[in-house]
Amino acid sequence: MRICLVAGPSESGKTTLIERLLPALARRGVAVATVKHHRGPVEVDRPGKDTWRHRRAGARATFFVTEREIAAFWDRPADLSPADLVRLCPPDVDLLLVEGFKGLTGFPRVEVVRQGVHRRFEPTDEVLCVATDIEGFAASCPVFALDDAEGLAEFLVGRLW
């Protein structure tokens, strides 16, 4: 399974880009799983609910299963990497797209650069390309329009496989 980060500052358009990229990759036969990393605490498992009560009573992991979905809750290891999440993916997944994990190194990435959302773009060997809404943006790697999901999908398939 391949792993690719989608990196950029908050509100730069990472989620929207991934939303557009998923169907474009699917049209190319690529099965994708996604990770959304959030820096701060979020209460997903609501206090007082059964799964929350199971965890508080000592369960190492709790699975919430419905007719259509499975949600899992357990404590995150401090040194978690996207590579650790690969084993949790369904076996038919080809690509794990990871949104977030700012500052993480060791994985190829798409850097999102958006006008008015300030963060200095620093090219590295891990940056495969840039997706941006800035006309004429210059970089030492390929540059795609932020809304060019088809072009970006074609590029990623060619680079990652």
DSSP file (Angstrom, degrees, kcal/mol; ACC not computed):
  #  RESIDUE AA STRUCTURE BP1 BP2  ACC     N-H-->O    O-->H-N    N-H-->O    O-->H-N    TCO  KAPPA ALPHA  PHI   PSI    X-CA   Y-CA   Z-CA
    1    1 A M              0   0    0      0, 0.0     2,-0.2     0, 0.0    94,-0.2   0.000 360.0 360.0 360.0 138.8    0.0    0.0    0.0
    2    2 A R  E     -a   95   0A   0     92,-2.7    94,-2.7     2,-0.0     2,-0.4  -0.634 360.0-153.6 -91.3 152.7    1.2    3.5   -0.8
    3    3 A I  E     +a   96   0A   0     -2,-0.2     2,-0.4    92,-0.2    94,-0.2  -0.992  14.4 176.0-126.1 134.8    1.0    6.4    1.6
    4    4 A C  E     -a   97   0A   0     92,-2.3    94,-2.5    -2,-0.4     2,-0.3  -0.987  18.7-142.4-140.4 130.1    0.8   10.1    0.5
    5    5 A L  E     -ab  98 109A   0    103,-2.8   105,-2.8    -2,-0.4     2,-0.6  -0.626   0.8-153.0 -86.9 147.3    0.4   13.1    2.8
    6    6 A V  E     -ab  99 110A   0     92,-3.2    94,-1.3    -2,-0.3     2,-0.3  -0.960  31.3-178.3-116.6 107.3   -1.8   16.1    1.8
    7    7 A A  E     + b   0 111A   0    103,-2.7   105,-3.5    -2,-0.6    94,-0.0  -0.768  19.2 108.7-116.6 151.9   -0.1   18.9    3.7
    8    8 A G        -     0   0    0     -2,-0.3   105,-0.1   103,-0.2     3,-0.1  -0.850  63.0 -62.3 161.8 168.8   -0.8   22.6    4.2
    9    9 A P    >   -     0   0    0      0, 0.0     3,-1.6     0, 0.0     5,-0.3  -0.211  68.4 -75.5 -70.3 163.8   -2.0   25.1    6.7
   10   10 A S  T 3  S+     0   0    0      1,-0.3     0, 0.0     2,-0.1     0, 0.0  -0.285 119.4  18.1 -55.5 140.4   -5.5   25.1    8.2
   11   11 A E  T 3  S+     0   0    0     -3,-0.1    -1,-0.3     1,-0.1     0, 0.0   0.645  87.7 120.6  70.1  17.5   -8.2   26.4    5.8
   12   12 A S  S <  S-     0   0    0     -3,-1.6    -2,-0.1    -4,-0.1   103,-0.1   0.636  89.6 -98.1 -86.2 -13.5   -5.9   25.9    2.8
   13   13 A G  S  > S+     0   0    0     -4,-0.2     4,-2.5    -5,-0.1     5,-0.2   0.617  77.4 137.1 109.2  16.4   -8.3   23.5    1.0
   14   14 A K  H  > S+     0   0    0     -5,-0.3     4,-2.4     2,-0.2     5,-0.2   0.931  76.3  45.7 -61.0 -47.6   -6.8   20.1    1.9
   15   15 A T  H  > S+     0   0    0      2,-0.2     4,-2.6     1,-0.2    -1,-0.2   0.923 113.7  48.7 -64.3 -44.6  -10.2   18.5    2.7
   16   16 A T  H  > S+     0   0    0      2,-0.2     4,-1.9     1,-0.2    -1,-0.2   0.901 110.9  51.4 -62.6 -40.8  -11.8   19.9   -0.4
   17   17 A L  H  X S+     0   0    0     -4,-2.5     4,-2.5     2,-0.2    -2,-0.2   0.930 110.6  48.1 -61.6 -44.9   -8.9   18.7   -2.5
   18   18 A I  H  X S+     0   0    0     -4,-2.4     4,-2.4     1,-0.2    -2,-0.2   0.907 108.0  55.5 -63.1 -41.3   -9.2   15.2   -1.1
   19   19 A E  H  < S+     0   0    0     -4,-2.6    -1,-0.2     1,-0.2    -2,-0.2   0.889 114.2  40.3 -57.4 -39.6  -12.9   15.2   -1.7
   20   20 A R  H  X S+     0   0    0     -4,-1.9     4,-1.0     1,-0.2    -1,-0.2   0.829 114.0  53.6 -77.4 -33.2  -12.2   15.9   -5.4
   21   21 A L  H  X S+     0   0    0     -4,-2.5     4,-2.7    -5,-0.2     5,-0.3   0.839  95.8  67.6 -72.5 -34.6   -9.3   13.6   -5.6
   22   22 A L  H  X S+     0   0    0     -4,-2.4     4,-2.3     1,-0.2    -1,-0.2   0.925 104.6  40.0 -56.9 -51.3  -11.1   10.5   -4.3
   23   23 A P  H  > S+     0   0    0      0, 0.0     4,-2.1     0, 0.0    -1,-0.2   0.867 114.3  55.0 -68.1 -32.0  -13.5   10.0   -7.2
   24   24 A A  H  X S+     0   0    0     -4,-1.0     4,-0.5     2,-0.2    -2,-0.2   0.894 111.3  44.3 -65.5 -39.2  -10.7   10.9   -9.7
   25   25 A L  H ><>S+     0   0    0     -4,-2.7     5,-2.3     1,-0.2     3,-1.0   0.891 110.0  55.7 -70.0 -39.6   -8.5    8.2   -8.2
   26   26 A A  H ><5S+     0   0    0     -4,-2.3     3,-2.0    -5,-0.3    -2,-0.2   0.886 101.4  57.8 -60.4 -38.6  -11.4    5.7   -8.2
   27   27 A R  H 3<5S+     0   0    0     -4,-2.1    -1,-0.3     1,-0.3    -2,-0.2   0.731 105.5  51.7 -63.6 -20.4  -11.9    6.3  -11.9
   28   28 A R  T <<5S-     0   0    0     -3,-1.0    -1,-0.3    -4,-0.5    -2,-0.2   0.277 125.4-103.8 -97.7   8.9   -8.3    5.2  -12.3
   29   29 A G  T < 5S+     0   0    0     -3,-2.0     2,-0.6     1,-0.2    -3,-0.2   0.643  74.4 141.1  82.2  15.4   -8.9    2.0  -10.3
   30   30 A V      < -     0   0    0     -5,-2.3     2,-0.5    -8,-0.1    -1,-0.2  -0.827  41.6-150.1 -97.1 120.2   -7.2    3.2   -7.1
   31   31 A A        -     0   0    0     -2,-0.6    63,-2.6    61,-0.3    64,-2.0  -0.782  22.7-163.7 -87.6 126.9   -8.9    2.2   -3.9
   32   32 A V  E     -c   95   0A   0     -2,-0.5     2,-0.3    62,-0.2    64,-0.2  -0.907  20.0-169.8-121.5 138.1   -8.2    4.8   -1.2
   33   33 A A  E     -c   96   0A   0     62,-2.6    64,-2.7    -2,-0.4     2,-0.3  -0.888  21.1-148.2-112.1 153.5   -8.5    5.0    2.5
   34   34 A T  E     -c   97   0A   0     -2,-0.3     2,-0.4    62,-0.2    64,-0.2  -0.893  11.5-159.4-125.7 154.9   -8.1    8.4    4.3
   35   35 A V  E     -c   98   0A   0     62,-2.2    64,-3.3    -2,-0.3     2,-0.6  -0.999   3.9-162.4-127.6 133.0   -6.7    9.7    7.6
   36   36 A K  E     -c   99   0A   0     -2,-0.4     2,-0.5    62,-0.2    64,-0.2  -0.966  11.6-159.2-114.3 113.5   -7.6   13.0    9.1
   37   37 A H        -     0   0    0     62,-3.2     2,-0.4    -2,-0.6    65,-0.1  -0.800   6.1-168.8 -94.7 131.8   -5.2   14.1   11.8
   38   38 A H        -     0   0    0     -2,-0.5     4,-0.1     1,-0.1    -2,-0.0  -0.978  14.3-150.9-121.3 132.0   -6.4   16.7   14.2
   39   39 A R  S    S+     0   0    0     -2,-0.4    -1,-0.1     2,-0.1    61,-0.0   0.846  74.4  53.9 -73.5 -35.5   -3.9   18.3   16.6
   40   40 A G  S    S-     0   0    0      1,-0.1     2,-0.2     0, 0.0    -2,-0.1  -0.404  97.6 -79.9 -97.8 173.8   -6.2   19.1   19.5
   41   41 A P        -     0   0    0      0, 0.0     2,-0.4     0, 0.0    -1,-0.1  -0.482  42.7-176.8 -73.0 141.5   -8.6   16.9   21.6
   42   42 A V        -     0   0    0     -2,-0.2     2,-1.2    -4,-0.1     3,-0.2  -0.994  25.1-134.5-136.3 130.3  -12.0   16.0   20.1
   43   43 A E        +     0   0    0     -2,-0.4     3,-0.1     1,-0.2     0, 0.0  -0.728  39.3 156.4 -88.3  97.5  -14.6   14.0   22.0
   44   44 A V        +     0   0    0     -2,-1.2     2,-0.9     1,-0.2    -1,-0.2   0.875  65.0  59.1 -86.8 -43.9  -15.8   11.5   19.4
   45   45 A D  S    S-     0   0    0     -3,-0.2    -1,-0.2     6,-0.1     3,-0.1  -0.787  96.5-130.7 -89.8 104.8  -17.0    8.9   21.8
   46   46 A R    >   -     0   0    0     -2,-0.9     3,-1.9     1,-0.1     6,-0.4  -0.281  20.7-103.7 -68.1 135.0  -19.6   10.8   23.8
   47   47 A P  T 3  S+     0   0    0      0, 0.0    -1,-0.1     0, 0.0     3,-0.1  -0.252 105.2  21.7 -54.9 137.1  -19.6   10.7   27.6
   48   48 A G  T 3  S+     0   0    0      1,-0.3    -2,-0.1    -3,-0.1     2,-0.0   0.123  93.4 120.5  91.8 -20.8  -22.3    8.5   29.0
   49   49 A K  S <> S-     0   0    0     -3,-1.9     4,-2.4     1,-0.1    -1,-0.3  -0.336  77.9-105.3 -74.5 162.0  -22.8    6.4   25.8
   50   50 A D  H  > S+     0   0    0      1,-0.2     4,-2.6     2,-0.2     5,-0.2   0.894 118.7  47.9 -57.5 -47.1  -22.2    2.6   26.0
   51   51 A T  H  > S+     0   0    0      1,-0.2     4,-2.2     2,-0.2    -1,-0.2   0.899 111.8  51.1 -64.0 -38.5  -18.8    2.6   24.2
   52   52 A W  H  > S+     0   0    0     -6,-0.4     4,-2.3     1,-0.2    -1,-0.2   0.912 110.7  49.2 -61.0 -43.2  -17.6    5.5   26.4
   53   53 A R  H  X S+     0   0    0     -4,-2.4     4,-1.5     2,-0.2    -2,-0.2   0.887 108.3  53.4 -65.6 -39.7  -18.6    3.5   29.4
   54   54 A H  H  <>S+     0   0    0     -4,-2.6     5,-2.0     2,-0.2     4,-0.4   0.938 110.9  46.6 -59.0 -46.8  -16.9    0.3   28.1
   55   55 A R  H ><5S+     0   0    0     -4,-2.2     3,-1.5     1,-0.2    -2,-0.2   0.918 111.3  50.5 -62.6 -44.5  -13.6    2.3   27.7
   56   56 A R  H 3<5S+     0   0    0     -4,-2.3    -1,-0.2     1,-0.3    -2,-0.2   0.768 105.9  57.7 -67.1 -24.2  -13.9    3.9   31.1
   57   57 A A  T 3<5S-     0   0    0     -4,-1.5    -1,-0.3    -3,-0.2    -2,-0.2   0.532 132.4 -85.8 -84.4  -5.8  -14.5    0.5   32.7
   58   58 A G  T < 5S+     0   0    0     -3,-1.5    -3,-0.2    -4,-0.4     2,-0.2   0.468  71.1 151.9 122.4   0.8  -11.2   -0.8   31.3
   59   59 A A      < -     0   0    0     -5,-2.0    -1,-0.3     1,-0.2     3,-0.1  -0.455  37.5-148.3 -63.8 131.7  -11.6   -2.0   27.7
   60   60 A R  S    S+     0   0    0      1,-0.2    15,-0.5    -2,-0.2     2,-0.3   0.833  83.6   5.1 -68.6 -33.0   -8.4   -1.6   25.8
   61   61 A A  E     -F   74   0B   0     13,-0.1     2,-0.4    -7,-0.0    -1,-0.2  -0.986  67.4-157.7-148.5 149.3  -10.4   -1.1   22.6
   62   62 A T  E     -F   73   0B   0     11,-2.2    11,-2.6    -2,-0.3     2,-0.5  -0.998   5.6-156.5-131.6 133.6  -14.0   -0.7   21.8
   63   63 A F  E     -F   72   0B   0     -2,-0.4     2,-0.6     9,-0.2     9,-0.2  -0.935   2.0-158.3-112.0 130.1  -15.7   -1.3   18.5
   64   64 A F  E     -F   71   0B   0      7,-3.3     7,-2.7    -2,-0.5     2,-0.5  -0.940  18.6-170.8-106.9 116.4  -19.0    0.3   17.6
   65   65 A V  E     +F   70   0B   0     -2,-0.6     5,-0.2     5,-0.2     2,-0.2  -0.927  11.4 170.6-119.0 128.5  -20.7   -1.7   14.9
   66   66 A T        -     0   0    0      3,-2.8    -2,-0.0    -2,-0.5     5,-0.0  -0.595  54.4 -87.3-117.1-175.7  -23.8   -0.8   12.8
   67   67 A E  S    S+     0   0    0     -2,-0.2     3,-0.1     1,-0.2    -2,-0.0   0.777 126.3  20.8 -63.0 -25.8  -25.3   -2.4    9.8
   68   68 A R  S    S+     0   0    0      1,-0.1     2,-0.3     0, 0.0    -1,-0.2   0.611 121.2  38.8-120.0 -17.8  -23.1   -0.2    7.6
   69   69 A E        -     0   0    0      2,-0.0    -3,-2.8     0, 0.0     2,-0.4  -0.910  50.5-149.8-140.6 160.8  -20.1    1.0    9.5
   70   70 A I  E     -F   65   0B   0     -2,-0.3     2,-0.4    -5,-0.2    -5,-0.2  -1.000  14.0-172.8-128.6 130.3  -17.5    0.1   12.1
   71   71 A A  E     -F   64   0B   0     -7,-2.7    -7,-3.3    -2,-0.4     2,-0.4  -0.970   7.7-160.2-119.4 140.6  -15.9    2.7   14.5
   72   72 A A  E     -F   63   0B   0     -2,-0.4     2,-0.4    -9,-0.2    -9,-0.2  -0.953   3.9-165.6-123.4 141.6  -13.0    1.8   16.8
   73   73 A F  E     +F   62   0B   0    -11,-2.6   -11,-2.2    -2,-0.4     2,-0.3  -0.989  25.7 132.4-127.6 124.6  -11.9    3.6   19.9
   74   74 A W  E     -F   61   0B   0     -2,-0.4   -13,-0.1   -13,-0.2     2,-0.1  -0.967  58.9 -78.8-159.1 164.7   -8.6    3.1   21.7
   75   75 A D        -     0   0    0    -15,-0.5    -2,-0.0    -2,-0.3   -15,-0.0  -0.409  47.2-121.1 -69.7 137.9   -5.8    5.3   23.1
   76   76 A R        -     0   0    0     -2,-0.1     2,-0.1     1,-0.1    -1,-0.1  -0.628  22.2-122.5 -80.4 129.7   -3.4    6.6   20.5
   77   77 A P    >   -     0   0    0      0, 0.0     3,-1.4     0, 0.0    -1,-0.1  -0.441  21.6-122.7 -66.1 147.4    0.3    5.7   21.0
   78   78 A A  T 3  S+     0   0    0      1,-0.3    -2,-0.0    -2,-0.1     0, 0.0   0.814 109.3  47.6 -62.3 -31.4    2.5    8.8   21.3
   79   79 A D  T 3  S+     0   0    0      2,-0.0    -1,-0.3     0, 0.0     2,-0.0  -0.005  79.3 154.5-102.7  29.5    4.7    7.8   18.3
   80   80 A L    <   -     0   0    0     -3,-1.4    -4,-0.0     3,-0.1     3,-0.0  -0.315  18.6-174.9 -61.8 135.8    1.8    6.9   15.9
   81   81 A S    >>  -     0   0    0      1,-0.1     3,-1.4    23,-0.0     4,-0.7  -0.898  40.2-110.4-125.4 155.9    2.7    7.2   12.2
   82   82 A P  H >> S+     0   0    0      0, 0.0     3,-1.1     0, 0.0     4,-0.7   0.842 118.3  64.5 -54.4 -32.1    0.5    6.9    9.1
   83   83 A A  H >4 S+     0   0    0      1,-0.3     3,-0.6     2,-0.2     4,-0.5   0.822  95.4  58.1 -61.7 -30.0    2.4    3.6    8.4
   84   84 A D  H <4 S+     0   0    0     -3,-1.4     3,-0.4     1,-0.2    -1,-0.3   0.762 101.0  57.1 -68.9 -24.4    1.0    2.2   11.6
   85   85 A L  H X< S+     0   0    0     -3,-1.1     3,-1.4    -4,-0.7     4,-0.5   0.648  84.5  81.7 -82.7 -15.0   -2.5    2.8   10.3
   86   86 A V  G X< S+     0   0    0     -4,-0.7     3,-1.7    -3,-0.6    -1,-0.2   0.894  85.8  57.8 -56.8 -41.5   -2.0    0.7    7.2
   87   87 A R  G 3  S+     0   0    0     -4,-0.5    -1,-0.3    -3,-0.4    -2,-0.1   0.675 102.2  56.3 -66.6 -15.1   -2.7   -2.5    9.1
   88   88 A L  G <  S+     0   0    0     -3,-1.4    -1,-0.3    -4,-0.2    -2,-0.2   0.555  88.9  98.3 -89.8  -9.4   -6.1   -1.1   10.0
   89   89 A C  S <  S-     0   0    0     -3,-1.7     7,-0.0    -4,-0.5   -56,-0.0  -0.436  87.9 -95.0 -78.8 151.1   -7.1   -0.6    6.4
   90   90 A P    >   -     0   0    0      0, 0.0     3,-1.7     0, 0.0    -1,-0.1  -0.317  40.1-112.7 -57.9 150.3   -9.2   -3.0    4.4
   91   91 A P  T 3  S+     0   0    0      0, 0.0    -2,-0.1     0, 0.0    -3,-0.0   0.691 111.7  59.9 -65.5 -19.0   -7.1   -5.4    2.4
   92   92 A D  T 3  S+     0   0    0    -60,-0.0     2,-0.3     2,-0.0   -61,-0.3   0.382  76.7 116.9 -91.1   6.2   -8.1   -4.0   -1.0
   93   93 A V    <   -     0   0    0     -3,-1.7   -61,-0.2     1,-0.1     3,-0.1  -0.573  38.3-178.0 -78.3 134.0   -6.9   -0.5   -0.3
   94   94 A D        +     0   0    0    -63,-2.6   -92,-2.7    -2,-0.3     2,-0.4   0.750  66.4  30.2 -97.3 -32.2   -4.1    0.7   -2.6
   95   95 A L  E     -ac   2  32A   0    -64,-2.0   -62,-2.6   -94,-0.2     2,-0.7  -0.994  56.9-154.8-139.8 133.3   -3.4    4.2   -1.2
   96   96 A L  E     -ac   3  33A   0    -94,-2.7   -92,-2.3    -2,-0.4     2,-0.5  -0.938  16.8-160.8-105.9 110.7   -3.7    5.8    2.2
   97   97 A L  E     -ac   4  34A   0    -64,-2.7   -62,-2.2    -2,-0.7     2,-0.6  -0.825   8.5-160.0 -92.3 125.6   -4.2    9.6    1.8
   98   98 A V  E     -ac   5  35A   0    -94,-2.5   -92,-3.2    -2,-0.5     2,-0.6  -0.926   7.6-162.8-115.8 119.0   -3.2   11.4    5.0
   99   99 A E  E     -ac   6  36A   0    -64,-3.3   -62,-3.2    -2,-0.6     2,-0.4  -0.885  64.1  -2.1-100.0 120.7   -4.5   14.9    5.8
  100  100 A G        +     0   0    0    -94,-1.3     4,-0.1    -2,-0.6   -94,-0.1  -0.811  54.1 136.4 107.7-146.8   -2.5   16.6    8.5
  101  101 A F    >   -     0   0    0     -2,-0.4     3,-2.2     1,-0.1    -1,-0.1   0.940  51.9-152.8  55.1  51.2    0.4   15.3   10.6
  102  102 A K  T 3  S+     0   0    0      1,-0.3    -1,-0.1   -65,-0.1     3,-0.1  -0.220  73.6  19.5 -52.8 137.7    2.2   18.7   10.1
  103  103 A G  T 3  S+     0   0    0      1,-0.3    -1,-0.3    -3,-0.1     2,-0.2   0.350  87.5 140.7  84.1  -6.9    5.9   18.3   10.3
  104  104 A L    <   -     0   0    0     -3,-2.2    -1,-0.3    -4,-0.1     2,-0.3  -0.490  31.7-166.9 -70.2 136.2    5.9   14.6    9.7
  105  105 A T        +     0   0    0     -2,-0.2    -1,-0.0     1,-0.1    -3,-0.0  -0.765  54.2  61.2-118.3 167.0    8.7   13.5    7.4
  106  106 A G  S    S+     0   0    0      1,-0.3    -1,-0.1    -2,-0.3    -2,-0.0   0.466  85.6  87.9  99.7   2.7    9.5   10.3    5.6
  107  107 A F  S    S-     0   0    0     -3,-0.2    -1,-0.3  -103,-0.0  -103,-0.1  -0.974  80.0-106.2-133.1 146.6    6.4   10.2    3.3
  108  108 A P        -     0   0    0      0, 0.0  -103,-2.8     0, 0.0     2,-0.3  -0.377  46.2-167.0 -65.4 151.5    5.7   11.7   -0.2
  109  109 A R  E     -bd   5 127A   0     17,-2.5    19,-2.9  -105,-0.2    20,-1.0  -0.982  31.3-138.9-145.5 153.2    3.4   14.6    0.0
  110  110 A V  E     -bd   6 129A   0   -105,-2.8  -103,-2.7    -2,-0.3     2,-0.5  -0.966  30.8-146.6-103.0 122.7    1.2   17.0   -2.0
  111  111 A E  E     -bd   7 130A   0     18,-2.5    20,-2.5    -2,-0.5     2,-0.6  -0.825   5.0-150.2 -96.0 125.9    1.7   20.5   -0.6
  112  112 A V  E     - d   0 131A   0   -105,-3.5     2,-0.5    -2,-0.5    20,-0.2  -0.855  15.4-177.8 -98.3 122.2   -1.4   22.7   -0.7
  113  113 A V  E     - d   0 132A   0     18,-2.3    20,-1.0    -2,-0.6     2,-0.4  -0.980   5.7-174.4-122.7 120.5   -0.6   26.4   -1.1
  114  114 A R    >   -     0   0    0     -2,-0.5     3,-1.9     3,-0.5     5,-0.1  -0.939  29.9-108.3-124.2 138.3   -3.5   28.8   -1.0
  115  115 A Q  T 3  S+     0   0    0     -2,-0.4     3,-0.1     1,-0.3    -2,-0.0  -0.371 105.3  14.4 -59.4 131.8   -3.7   32.6   -1.6
  116  116 A G  T 3  S+     0   0    0      1,-0.1     2,-0.7    -2,-0.1    -1,-0.3   0.321 101.1 101.4  84.6  -8.8   -4.4   34.4    1.6
  117  117 A V  S <  S-     0   0    0     -3,-1.9    -3,-0.5     2,-0.1     2,-0.5  -0.908  71.1-141.8-109.3 105.0   -3.6   31.4    3.9
  118  118 A H        +     0   0    0     -2,-0.7     2,-0.2    -3,-0.1    -3,-0.1  -0.538  47.3 122.2 -85.1 122.9   -0.1   32.2    5.1
  119  119 A R        -     0   0    0     -2,-0.5     2,-0.2    -5,-0.1    -5,-0.1  -0.750  60.3-113.2-165.4 127.8    2.6   29.5    5.5
  120  120 A R        -     0   0    0     -2,-0.2     2,-0.5     1,-0.1    -2,-0.0  -0.452  29.1-129.0 -67.8 128.2    5.8   29.7    3.8
  121  121 A F        -     0   0    0     -2,-0.2    -1,-0.1   -10,-0.0    -8,-0.0  -0.675  25.4-173.7 -80.6 123.4    6.2   26.9    1.2
  122  122 A E        -     0   0    0     -2,-0.5     2,-0.1     2,-0.0    -2,-0.0  -0.931  16.8-140.8-120.7 107.0    9.5   25.1    1.7
  123  123 A P        +     0   0    0      0, 0.0     2,-0.3     0, 0.0    -2,-0.0  -0.390  26.6 172.1 -67.9 141.4   10.2   22.5   -1.0
  124  124 A T    >   -     0   0    0     -2,-0.1     3,-1.0     1,-0.0    -2,-0.0  -0.849  50.2 -97.1-135.3 173.4   11.8   19.2    0.1
  125  125 A D  T 3  S+     0   0    0     -2,-0.3    -1,-0.0     1,-0.2     0, 0.0   0.742 121.6  60.5 -64.5 -21.9   12.6   15.9   -1.6
  126  126 A E  T 3  S+     0   0    0    -18,-0.1   -17,-2.5     2,-0.0     2,-0.8   0.693  79.1  97.2 -80.3 -19.0    9.3   14.6   -0.2
  127  127 A V  E <   -d  109   0A   0     -3,-1.0   -17,-0.2   -19,-0.2     3,-0.1  -0.617  48.4-179.0 -76.1 110.9    7.1   17.1   -1.9
  128  128 A L  E     -     0   0A   0    -19,-2.9     2,-0.3    -2,-0.8   -18,-0.2   0.877  63.5 -28.9 -74.9 -39.4    5.8   15.5   -5.1
  129  129 A C  E     -d  110   0A   0    -20,-1.0   -18,-2.5    12,-0.2     2,-0.4  -0.965  58.0-111.1-165.9 173.2    3.9   18.5   -6.3
  130  130 A V  E     -de 111 143A   0     12,-2.2    14,-3.2    -2,-0.3     2,-0.5  -0.959  14.5-159.6-119.7 138.3    2.0   21.6   -5.2
  131  131 A A  E     +de 112 144A   0    -20,-2.5   -18,-2.3    -2,-0.4     2,-0.3  -0.987  32.5 156.1-113.6 124.2   -1.7   22.2   -5.5
  132  132 A T  E     -de 113 145A   0     12,-2.6    14,-2.2    -2,-0.5    15,-0.3  -0.955  51.6-146.3-147.8 160.1   -2.5   25.9   -5.5
  133  133 A D  S    S+     0   0    0    -20,-1.0     2,-0.7    -2,-0.3   -19,-0.1   0.215  70.5 111.2-107.1  10.1   -5.0   28.6   -6.4
  134  134 A I  S >  S-     0   0    0    -21,-0.4     3,-1.6     1,-0.0     2,-0.1  -0.779  71.2-127.9 -90.7 115.0   -2.2   31.1   -7.0
  135  135 A E  T 3  S+     0   0    0     -2,-0.7    -2,-0.1     1,-0.3    -1,-0.0  -0.390  90.2   9.1 -61.1 129.5   -1.8   32.0  -10.7
  136  136 A G  T 3  S+     0   0    0      1,-0.2    -1,-0.3    -2,-0.1     2,-0.1   0.667  82.6 173.5  75.4  17.7    1.8   31.6  -11.9
  137  137 A F    <   -     0   0    0     -3,-1.6     2,-0.4     1,-0.1    -1,-0.2  -0.390  19.1-149.0 -61.0 129.5    3.0   29.9   -8.7
  138  138 A A        +     0   0    0     -2,-0.1     2,-0.3     2,-0.0    -1,-0.1  -0.868  27.2 154.1-107.4 134.3    6.6   28.7   -9.3
  139  139 A A        -     0   0    0     -2,-0.4     4,-0.1     2,-0.2    -9,-0.0  -0.960  52.8-114.7-149.7 164.3    8.1   25.7   -7.7
  140  140 A S  S    S+     0   0    0     -2,-0.3     3,-0.0     2,-0.1    -2,-0.0   0.322 101.8  52.8 -84.6   8.0   10.9   23.2   -8.4
  141  141 A C  S    S-     0   0    0      1,-0.1    -2,-0.2     0, 0.0   -12,-0.2  -0.824 108.6 -64.7-131.6 170.9    8.2   20.4   -8.7
  142  142 A P        -     0   0    0      0, 0.0   -12,-2.2     0, 0.0     2,-0.4  -0.276  48.3-149.8 -59.2 145.7    5.0   20.1  -10.7
  143  143 A V  E     -e  130   0A   0    -14,-0.2     2,-0.3    -4,-0.1   -12,-0.2  -0.976  12.8-171.8-121.5 130.1    2.3   22.6   -9.9
  144  144 A F  E     -e  131   0A   0    -14,-3.2   -12,-2.6    -2,-0.4     2,-0.1  -0.903  31.3-105.5-119.1 148.4   -1.4   21.9  -10.3
  145  145 A A  E >   -e  132   0A   0     -2,-0.3     3,-2.2   -14,-0.2   -12,-0.2  -0.468  35.3-117.9 -65.0 144.5   -4.4   24.1   -9.9
  146  146 A L  T 3  S+     0   0    0    -14,-2.2   -13,-0.1     1,-0.3    -1,-0.1   0.771 115.6  47.7 -58.4 -27.2   -6.2   23.4   -6.7
  147  147 A D  T 3  S+     0   0    0    -15,-0.3     2,-1.2     1,-0.1    -1,-0.3   0.288  83.6  99.2 -98.3  10.6   -9.3   22.4   -8.6
  148  148 A D    <>  +     0   0    0     -3,-2.2     4,-2.2     1,-0.2     5,-0.2  -0.507  36.5 151.2 -94.8  65.8   -7.4   20.1  -11.1
  149  149 A A  H  >  +     0   0    0     -2,-1.2     4,-2.7     1,-0.2    -1,-0.2   0.864  69.9  54.8 -65.2 -36.1   -8.2   16.8   -9.4
  150  150 A E  H  > S+     0   0    0     -3,-0.3     4,-2.3     2,-0.2    -1,-0.2   0.938 111.0  43.9 -64.1 -46.8   -8.0   14.8  -12.6
  151  151 A G  H  > S+     0   0    0      1,-0.2     4,-2.1     2,-0.2    -2,-0.2   0.900 115.5  48.4 -64.0 -41.0   -4.6   16.1  -13.5
  152  152 A L  H  X S+     0   0    0     -4,-2.2     4,-2.8     2,-0.2    -2,-0.2   0.902 110.7  51.0 -67.0 -41.2   -3.3   15.6   -9.9
  153  153 A A  H  X S+     0   0    0     -4,-2.7     4,-2.5     2,-0.2     5,-0.2   0.924 110.6  48.9 -61.8 -44.8   -4.8   12.0   -9.8
  154  154 A E  H  X S+     0   0    0     -4,-2.3     4,-2.0     1,-0.2    -1,-0.2   0.914 112.5  48.7 -61.1 -43.2   -3.1   11.1  -13.1
  155  155 A F  H  X S+     0   0    0     -4,-2.1     4,-2.3     2,-0.2     5,-0.2   0.934 111.2  49.3 -62.5 -47.4    0.2   12.5  -11.8
  156  156 A L  H  X S+     0   0    0     -4,-2.8     4,-3.1     1,-0.2     5,-0.3   0.904 109.3  51.5 -62.8 -41.5    0.0   10.6   -8.4
  157  157 A V  H  X S+     0   0    0     -4,-2.5     4,-1.2     1,-0.2    -1,-0.2   0.922 112.8  46.6 -60.9 -42.5   -0.8    7.3  -10.1
  158  158 A G  H  < S+     0   0    0     -4,-2.0    -2,-0.2    -5,-0.2    -1,-0.2   0.850 119.6  39.1 -67.2 -34.7    2.3    7.8  -12.3
  159  159 A R  H  < S+     0   0    0     -4,-2.3    -2,-0.2     2,-0.1    -1,-0.2   0.842 117.5  44.9 -85.3 -35.8    4.5    8.8   -9.5
  160  160 A L  H  <        0   0    0     -4,-3.1    -3,-0.2    -5,-0.2    -2,-0.2   0.674 360.0 360.0 -88.1 -16.7    3.4    6.5   -6.7
  161  161 A W     <        0   0    0     -4,-1.2    -1,-0.2    -5,-0.3    -2,-0.1   0.400 360.0 360.0-118.7 360.0    3.2    3.3   -8.8
